[in-house]
Structure formats: C-alpha cells, structure tokens
Amino acid sequence: MDLAELMASRARKELLSLPIPDQELRDRYDKVYSAAVNDVLREMGYLYQTLPTHICALRDGMRLCGFAFTVKGSKNLTIENEMEQRAEMLEAFTEASICVWDTSSDDESAQWGEVMTMASQRRGCVGAVIDGGIRDVDRLVNLNFPIFYRYRTSSGMLGRFRIIGYQIPVMIGTVMIEPGDIILGDMDGVIVVPRAIAYEVLLKAEKIVENEREIKQMIIDGLSPRKVVENGGYF
C-alpha cells in the first residue's frame, strides 16, 4: 500500500499566498455574510462547508471572521505536562486567528473558558469555534470575544481531556479544516472556506451582496415576484 500521497495531503504546509494581503481578505470577508458565501461555495461544487448546526454563538449578534488555527484533542486521563502543552499551543496563536477545536466528539469537558480567552486575545486571536464545551459563561459574555460552541459545563479539561496536536488538518462534522482556512461565523452558523479558493469565493460573494441590494430595491419599488425574476432577481 502506497500512502505517500495521503501522508502528503495531511502534512503541515506553508500557508498559501493569496492575491491580496491576509488583512485585506479578512476585512472584506467581514463585510459579507455566511449565506452569500455558502451560495458561492455551492455554485463551485463545495456543498458541505458548514459546521454542524449544534454549534451556536454564545450570544445573539456575535460574529467572527479570521483564519483557522486548528486544535485536535480527545478524552485522556493523563496529566503529565498537560498545562505546558496548553501554554505552548496558546503561544503559537497568530494575528487574526480563530481557534478551531476538533474534540473527537467529546461530551464531558470544557475546552474553553475565561482565562483561555484572555490569553488568546493577547496573542491576536479574534475568536473561537469549539465543537465541545465552554465554561465561565457569565464572564465570557463580557469579554467582547466571539465564541461558537456545542455545550456548557463546569468540568475543565485537566484529567479528562488533552490536546493531541495543533495546526494540523482537523474535521468537525463532515468539514475538513486546514490551518489558514477562512472561518466566518454569524447568526446563521459557521462556514469554512478553503484557503486555496478564498479569494475567488470572496469576489463572488461580494457580487451576490451587491445584487441582493438591487433585488431588495425591486421589492421595495413594488415589483411582483415574477417581475423580479424576469429582471434577473431571485428568492
């Protein structure tokens, strides 16, 4: 069995350079919305880029946009060097990163809390997507840090769960996420845009946003749904 190609696809890679600076890309993605991006991805044949519907925002109005910093972990009873491993991971955060946790479907521990948030903010992290648990919720809501998560619990990770690796390919639901992919979250959920097509998707999503302004104006002007469609609109 020749596994070389599979191994290469899962190995750590240098971030792909894009036609515009990362900061500009992020700023422009922050002006579109997940539904428009989803429609573009569908048009391009990427039908399954949304994270599971059980992953929801900590509070209404939360929105996140940035670049995936991936973390993989699982249930584990060992404790030796666990805190040192966490610290190493936190110090690896990059500017405008979104911490994305694949927890191997953990149903017990909180992978994220108040202190983790404060430390990650200092490193330039701008949000977190946790397919697992959070705690310190009463304090998290006041930290101006967007978090999307699956459940709440007071149980911390120590002695229950630990990190396997970070900045490696991970999977949440049916979506594979690579370091540097675009993560966009709003009240419709979280969507992942592969970095290799991020610029092309952005241009098309911006066009959809502009077209929808024109469609809304047609409706405001009193055009019937049939006339809207005849004029190139859609519903």
Secondary structure, DSSP 8 states (H G I E B T S, - for coil): ---HHHHHHHS-------SS-HHHHHHHHTTS-HHHHHHHHHHTT----B--TT-EESSTT--EEEEEEEEEEEE----TTHHHHHHHHHHT--TTEEEEEE-TT--S-EEE-HHHHHHHHHTT--EEEEEEEE--HHHHTTS---EEEEEE-S-BSTTTEEEEEESS-EEETTEEE-TT-EEEEETTEEEEE-GGGHHHHHHHHHHHHHHHHHHHHHHHTT--HHHHHHTT---
